[in-house]
Amino acid sequence: MTLNERLQNVTVIGAAGKMGSGIAVLIAQEMARIKLMPENRDKVFRINLVDISEKALDGLRSYLHTQILKVAEKSAVMLRKIYEDRTDLIENADIINTFVQDTLALTNYSTELSIAKNSHLVFEAIYENEKLKIKILKQLKRICPADTLFLTNTSSIPISYLDEKAGLEGRIIGYHFYNPPVVQRLVEVIQAKDTTDELKNIAQELGRRLRKKLVPSNDISGFIGNGHFMRDGLYALSQLDSLKRQFRFPGAVYVMNRISQDFLLRPMGIFQLIDYVGINVFQCILKVMRTHLGDTGLRSKLVDKLIKLGIQGGQYPDGSQRDGFLKYEKGKPVGIYDIRKKEYFIFDDKWTQKIDKKIGPLPDGFVPWKALLRDPENKKKLAIHFSKLKNMNTPGAELALKYLKKTKAIAEKLVKDGVANSYDDVNAVLTNGFYWLYGPVNDYV
């Protein structure tokens, strides 16, 4: 079957979640584009959106409407061409609203897997729980046609393991979108040992149509993205023990978060990133990797303790940030969890200035990540930043350079261990999926 034929009936499992909802938007708009071709207008197209609660699906309906409207407003010229035979559509607003209606008309919502019975393409985007994923994939195998292809959004579970346990005989591939899928360009593609050639080709063609940057990762737990992120996060966590002697626990978290964001020029600090992903998700991925790799070092007692205390991070349904290592107000950190007192320490400018003075200033001429992101000379300015950092004799510079070296060593080991095929692939994942300005394998250290 061609991709267009498979896109006539698609199911997204976990469609109301962060990842599933974004995948639903991407597939729905591509499906609508195909459906509106003159040769396809009499054909039936359906995208089946499955999640566990009706309330979650109600939220998904609203999200889809908002996102499809945004897509349509940015694509008015293309839509005018698609609807060129509709003489009743004159104003852009009419064309945009018609596209939104036509796209949403393709959607079905259900809490039952049985709705996937006619789907030839299934996206799985449920919580990172391998037992649950295997259970659902087995059920889908019984429900769906014998030639259905499965694309799993798992970020850490080996695809060959899922294939074997679910008995899919090579009809599954890892297709790891990054959050949020509507915005993020990166998709990690992970082939199982027996992934069929047809599915490999379908995955490549779909990526091109969705205008995604596809980066291959070998089928080793954690893949490239989380293979790096988990170890990067564990390194930051390991530094807290020594730093808390001087700064106490909240101060230690603040220091490592600031070092990783400002000194290393990343979009957010490491503890903000762990909060964004979810401390519980971070713990879950560590467990998956620890199990499949047999590496007992992939664990954090601090993370385990925070989970037991109910500190989980992640996002609320409206996308706002839950409290984790940091406490947030209007999306900005205002406090840090004090593990000893089991409550949030709310900081002020006087407190942060005192710690900043101890770690030392940023390099002269410092330009933050956001300003550098679209600066055509950012590579030159990055080199200057790190050159100055190497010539600074301050605790902050020392911590930053140690972190930079560790980040590079983690990346190099991913290639040595066969997770990534090249340094370029590691750099592509970190720059596209995590919005780093530079890859971890660089000449700065």
N, C-alpha and C positions, 0 to 999 in steps of 0.2 A: 504493500500500500504506500501511496505517496503521503507526504506530510499533510497536504491539503485534505486528503481523504481521512487521515487520522484525526485531523482537527475538526471534523464534523461532529464528533461526540467525544468530549474530554471531561474527565472528573478530577477535581482537586480535593484531596483529603486533608483535613485540618485547615479548611479554607478561611476560617474566621481568625486564625492566628496572625501574628506579625508577618511571617513569611508566606503563609498560604494566601492571605488577602492580596499581597503584592503580586504573587504568581497569578492569581485569578484576574487581576487587572490586565497584566501583560497578555495572557492568553485570550481573554475576552476581546481586547482591542484587535489582536491579530485575527481572531476568528471573525469578527465583524468585518474587517477589511476584505477577507476572502469571501464571506457571504454576500457582500455588496457588489462583487464582480458580476457583470451581466450573465455569465454562464452559470452562476451559482445561486441566483436569486430564488429559484424554485426549489432548491435543496434545503433540507432541514439541518440546522446546526444547533448544538446544545453544549453548554458548559455546566456541569453539575457540581455544585458547591456543597461540600459535606462537612459538618462539624457536629459537636456533641450536644449543643443546646440551641434552642430556638432563639433565645435572647442574643447569643453570639451571632447567629445568622441575621438577626435584625440589624445589629451593628454593622455587619458585613454589607448589607444592602445599602446602607447610608454611605459607607466608605467607598463602595464601588461607584455609586452615583457621583460622589465628589471627585474621585480620581479620573473617571472617564470624562467628566466635564472638563477637567484640567487638560487632559490629552486632546480633546476636541478643540478647545480654545487655542491651543498651540499649533493645531493642524488645519486651520481654516482653508488654506490654499489647496492642500491635498483633498480635503473633504469636498470642496467645490468641484473638483474634477471627478470625484467618485459619484457625486449627485448631479452631474452635468445634464442628465436626461430628465431631471425633476424640475420642470418649469415653474412649479408652485413654490419652489424654494429660492428666494431672491436674496434676502438679507443673510449675513453671516450668522446672526443669532438663530435664524430658522434652521440653517444647515447644521449648526452645532447641536441644537436641541434634538433634531431628528437623528443625528448620529448617536447621541446618548440614549435615546429611546430604542433605536435599533439594536444597540449593543446590549442594553439591559434586557431586551426581549429574548436574548439567547440564553439567559441564565435560569437555572433551576436550583432550588435550595432544599436541602434535606438533612435529617439527622440519621438517615439509614444508608448503609453502604450499598444496598440493593439498587440504588439509583444509577450505579455505575455499570449495570448489566450490559449496556450497549456501547460502552466506551472502548475505543481502541488505543487511547493514550490516557495514562493516569499519572498525576503528580501527587506524591506523598510528602506532606509537610507537617507532620504531627510532632509532638514533643520528642526530644532526643532520648527515647527509651527503647532499647533494642528489642525487648520482649514484646512490647506493645506493637512496634513496627512489624515484627515478624508475624504476630497474630493477625494484624490487619492485612498484610500482604497475602497471607495464606487464604483469608476470607475472600479477598479480591480475586485471587487466582480461580477460586471456585465460581465466583459470580460473573467475571468478565469473559469475553470471547478468548479463545485459545491463542490468538495472535496479539493480544493486548501488550503494549510496551509500558514499562514503569520507569519513571524518573523520580528518584528519591532525593529529598533535600537534606539528607543527613549530613552533619558537619564533622562526624568523627567515626561512625561505625563502618567497618570494612564492607564494601559492596559485595565481594565474593561470599562473605559470611551471610549477609542477608539473602543473597541468591540461593545459596545452598539450603539454608534453614527454611525458606519459603517455597523452595522447589520451583523457581521461575525459569530455570534452564536457560539462563543468559538473557532473559528479557527484562533486565534491569540495569540501570546505569546511575551513578552518582551525578546529580545535577545541583550543585550547591550554590544557590543564590546568596547574595549578601544583603544585609538589612539596611534600608528598605529596598526590596527588589525593583520597585518602580523607578528608583533613582540610581541605585548602584549598578555600575557597568559590569562588574565582575561576576563570572560564574565559573566555579571550579568543576571540571569534568573528570569523573573518576570511573574508569572502566573496570568491571569485574573480570575475573579470569576468563569467563565464558560469554561475556557480553556479545551479542550478535552484531554482525557487520551492519545490518539494517538499522539497529538502534544507534550504533555509533554515527552513522550517516545522518539519521534523523536529528540527533542531538546537535550535530554541527550545523545543519541547515536551520534548525530552530534558533540557535544562538545568533546566526547571521541576521535572521529576520527580526529578532528582538533587539538587534544592534548591541549585543553584549560582547564583552571581551572574554573569550573562553581560554582558560589556562588549564592544561592537563596536570593532574596530580596522580601519582601512583597509589595503588590501593592499600595504603598502610594507615592504620587508625590515626585520626586527627588530620590527615592529609596535610596540605601545606599551610593553610590559614590557621587552623587551630593547633597544628603541630608547632607553629611558631608562637602564637598568642598565648597558649597555655604555659609554655616554658618562659616566655617573656614576663607573664604575670607572676609565675612562681618565683622568678628572680627578684622582682620588686617586693614580694611578700617576704622573701628570705632576708632582705635588707632591714626590715623593720626591727628585728631583734637587737641589732647593734645600735640603730639610730634611736630607739626608744630610751636608751640609757641617758642620752643627752637631751632629747626633745620630749620624752614621754610618748605614749602611744599615739595620741591625736597628732602631735607634732611630727612624729615619724611618718605617718600616713601623708600629712601635708607636704613634707619634704619630698618624698618619692613621687607623689602626684605632680608636684611642681617641676621636679627635675625632668620627668618623662614628658611633660607638656611643653614648658617654656625652654628649658635648656636643650632638649632634643628636638624641639620644633615639631611636635605632633599635634593633631587636632584636639585631643583631650588627654588628660593625665591617665595613667594606667589604672588607677582606682576608679576614676570616673568611667573608664571603658568597661571595667569589670561590672560596675553597677549597671551600666547601660545594657550589657549582654544579660545580666542577671547573675548574682552570686550563686544561686541554685543551679543555673545552667552551667556556669563555670565548674562547679563541683561535679555535675553530671558528666560533663565531657572528660574531666580528669579521670573519673571512674571508668568510663568506656575505654579510654586510652590505656589506663593502668592495667585493665583486664586483658586487652588484646595484645599489648606490647610486653606485658610482664615486667613493667618498670615501676617498682614500688615508690620511686622518688616522685611520681606524678600524683602528689597529694599535698594538701595544706591543712594542718591541724587548725589553723586560724579560720580558714574558710568553713571547715566542718563545725567549729564552735559557733560561728556567726549563724549558720543555718539552724543549729539547735536553738539559738536564741530568737529565731524568727526574723533575722535580718537577711533579706533575700535580694533586694534590688529589682531590676527589671522595670517594665513600664506598666502603667495603668492602661485600661482599654482606650482612653483618649490620647494615648501617646506620651503623656507626661511621665516624668521620672519618679520611680519609687525610691525611698531612702535605702541606702546600702552602707558601704564604707562611709559615704558622705550623706549629709542631710541636704535636701534641695528645697528651695523656694523659688517659684517661677523659673525653674530650670537651672538655677545657679546654686553652687555649693554655699551653704551657710554654716555648716557644722560638720563634725567628724565623730564617728562612733567611738566612744571610750570603752574598750573591751573590759577594763577593770571595773569601771563604775556601772557598766551596762546601761549607758544612756548617752545621748548626743551632747558633745561639747560644742557650744555655739561660739564661734570665733568672731573677732572684730579686727579692724585695721591695725590696732596697736599690737595685737598678738601676732598677726602675720608679718608685720614689719620687723618685729623682734626676731622671729625665726629667719626671715629673709636676710637680715643683717648677719646672722651667724653663718649662713651658707655662702654668703657673698653675692655680688651683683652678677647680672647677665653680661655677656660681652658688649663692649661699646658698639653703638649703632644697631642694637637688637631690633629685629623686625619679627613680629609674631607670625605664627603659621597662617592665619587667615589672610594677612596682607601679602604673604609670599605666594599663596596658592595660585594666584593669577598674575603674578609678576613675571614678565618674560625673561627677566634676568635672575630668576630665583636660584638656578644652579650655581651661578657665580656668587650670589649672596650666601648660599648655604656653605660653600667652600670657605668663604671669609669668616663666617660665624664659627665654624668648627676649628679653623686655624687659630682664631683668637682664643677659643676655649682651651686649646692645648697649651697656650702660653700663659694661662691664668693659674695662679697658685692659691686656689680657694677650695673649701670643702664641696661647694656646689659643682665646680668644674671637675673635681676629682670624681664625684659620684656620677656625673653625667658621662664622662669618658669611660668609666668602668661599665656603665649600663650600655653604652654604645658598642663596646667591645663584646659584651655578653650577647647582645642582640645579633651581632655579626656571627659570633661562634654558633649560636643556635641555627641560623640560616645555613651556614656551611655544613653543619651536621645533617641537616635535612637532605642535602644533596648527597653527602657521604653515605647516609643510610638508605638512599634510594627512594625517599619520599618524593623528592622533586628531581626532575631531569636536569635542571641547570640552575645556576644562580639567577639568571634572568627570570625564570619562572617564579622563584621565591620573591624577587623584587617586584614582579608584576602583581602578585597577590597582595603584597603589603601596600603598594602604592595605589592600586585600584580598589582593593577591598577594604582597606583600613584608612585610605586617604593620606598615607604618609607622603611627604614631599620627596623622599629619597628611599631607595631600597636598603635593607639591612646590610647587604654586601656592597661596600663602598670603599672609597679611598680616604675617608675622613679620619680613620684610625688605623 
